[in-house]
Amino acid sequence: MSTVTFDSNTIPSFAGDIPSQAAAAARPLAAVTGAELQAPLIQGGHVRYANLDYGASAPALTVVSAYLNEVLPYYASVHRGAGFASQISTSVYENSRNIVREFVGGRPDDSVIFTRNTTDSLNLLAGCLPQIDGRFSGEVLYLDIEHHANLLPWQGVPHRSVVAASTLAATVEKLRDELAQGGISLLAVTGASNVTGEILPIAELAALAHEYGARIVVDAAQLAPHRRINITEADVDYVVFSGHKLYAPFGAGVVVGRPDWLDAGIPHLAGGGAVREARLDSVSWATGPARHEGGSPNVLGAATLARATQVLAGLDQEAWHAHEAAIRTYLVEGLEAIDGVTVHQIFTDSDDTIGVVNFSVEGFDAGLVAAYLAAEHGVGLRDGRFCAHPLLKRLGLPSGSLRASFGVGSRLEDATRLLAGIEGLKRNGLGWDYVVDEGRWVPANDHRTYPEWAPNTPGTAGAAPCTVD
């Protein structure tokens, strides 16, 4: 196998002030599984895969992967099992709740319910909105910038939406005006935009919701992998996030928050374990997490999610933020220095952003740019509308854009590779022919080989281009 080497000391002219940034971001902040994965190039040879798609699913921390291998021999069905392995698995699973509650600064009586992912958590909460005599006692309020996970579940219940303003300050005032009209039971907001990475003022929004008698849920799927959250200090009622974005394998998610709504809500999964007593034509439901965790839970998903939170909680926050900020600043400055490249934001006054950069390249379809970067440079990022269709429309990007996202396993070289690829595209054009196959751009006549256990159908398997409104 031939390998293409990359000289990290050769910095393109657009790179800006490298010396001060390199110290903070030249190396990964934490080790992740697959960090040295070799990606095949369409022209031949291999190069270290530059993973700039953390916002979709982050690689597992190596500590978490090792923990998984340690726990795996003890894996068994949890609860009600008298066997040794079942007792160990039950202990690990239930203790994971305490670890996650501590990670988010939860209150002692907050429920911790494990789910399939963030989307599942928000759908669960939608079934727990308060009702009086079978009718919802209030509406859900949300912004137009939300990921579909924090948009679609609320469309099945009484709801109102607010179009975010061009500034955070004005957006908060628009939410205040809507809350002041009364009738809102829940304010649903993202902690950080999955499209642009901009962080919302969560504590301020929580105070605002409570001022008008509403509760707040924070979709922290993007925020939790980048910033510590304390829901007690911020007075947040509910927080949801996923393990697969938090450096843990498997698709476990979690909802943490006040137990009263959760204990009275519609059981999320009707089945074994969710009941006190089942009869042929009626049932008495359990309260607590069991009420919503019917069936056999994702024990290893919950365990690795909890372990990942422990690792992140142990990071030096100053070094963590400096590492991420160095990569983001370097990448944004580099992209803005290339003619025809536009970096997108929602708010003009946002001053705190996680490791996400959204951009477009004039004259090139976003999907084509992503395919080119992957095939010719070994760089992986995300293209499309990011399950945030209303936001992409208002940004003037109805057909999509590009998103580079990074985290604790990233290094400055990843951003340099991306910038070199974009500059090369603008200067020299594509180095290979590309075609659309099943809605996705792929290299024509692609003869690259893949692991023997992987289907040799690059780029098209299960494609969901999301191009039709």
HELIX and SHEET records of a PDB file:
HELIX    1   1 ILE A   18  ALA A   25  1                                   8    
HELIX    2   2 THR A   62  VAL A   71  1                                  10    
HELIX    3   3 LEU A   72  TYR A   74  5                                   3    
HELIX    4   4 PHE A   84  PHE A  103  1                                  20    
HELIX    5   5 THR A  118  ALA A  126  1                                   9    
HELIX    6   6 HIS A  148  ASN A  150  5                                   3    
HELIX    7   7 LEU A  152  GLY A  156  5                                   5    
HELIX    8   8 LEU A  168  ALA A  180  1                                  13    
HELIX    9   9 ILE A  202  GLU A  211  1                                  10    
HELIX   10  10 ILE A  231  ALA A  234  1                                   4    
HELIX   11  11 PRO A  259  ALA A  264  1                                   6    
HELIX   12  12 PRO A  289  HIS A  292  5                                   4    
HELIX   13  13 VAL A  299  ALA A  313  1                                  15    
HELIX   14  14 GLN A  317  GLU A  336  1                                  20    
HELIX   15  15 ALA A  366  HIS A  377  1                                  12    
HELIX   16  16 HIS A  389  ARG A  394  1                                   6    
HELIX   17  17 LEU A  412  ASN A  428  1                                  17    
SHEET    1   A 2 GLN A  38  PRO A  40  0                                        
SHEET    2   A 2 HIS A  46  ARG A  48 -1                                        
SHEET    1   B 2 ALA A  50  ASN A  51  0                                        
SHEET    2   B 2 VAL A 379  GLY A 380  1                                        
SHEET    1   C 7 SER A 111  THR A 115  0                                        
SHEET    2   C 7 GLY A 253  GLY A 257 -1                                        
SHEET    3   C 7 TYR A 238  SER A 242 -1                                        
SHEET    4   C 7 ARG A 215  ASP A 219  1                                        
SHEET    5   C 7 ILE A 184  THR A 190  1                                        
SHEET    6   C 7 GLU A 139  LEU A 143  1                                        
SHEET    7   C 7 HIS A 159  VAL A 162  1                                        
SHEET    1   D 2 GLN A 131  ILE A 132  0                                        
SHEET    2   D 2 ARG A 135  PHE A 136 -1                                        
SHEET    1   E 2 VAL A 275  ALA A 278  0                                        
SHEET    2   E 2 VAL A 283  TRP A 285 -1                                        
SHEET    1   F 4 VAL A 341  HIS A 344  0                                        
SHEET    2   F 4 VAL A 356  VAL A 361 -1                                        
SHEET    3   F 4 SER A 401  SER A 405 -1                                        
SHEET    4   F 4 ARG A 382  GLY A 384 -1                                        
SHEET    1   G 2 TYR A 434  ASP A 437  0                                        
SHEET    2   G 2 ARG A 440  PRO A 443 -1                                        
END                                                                             
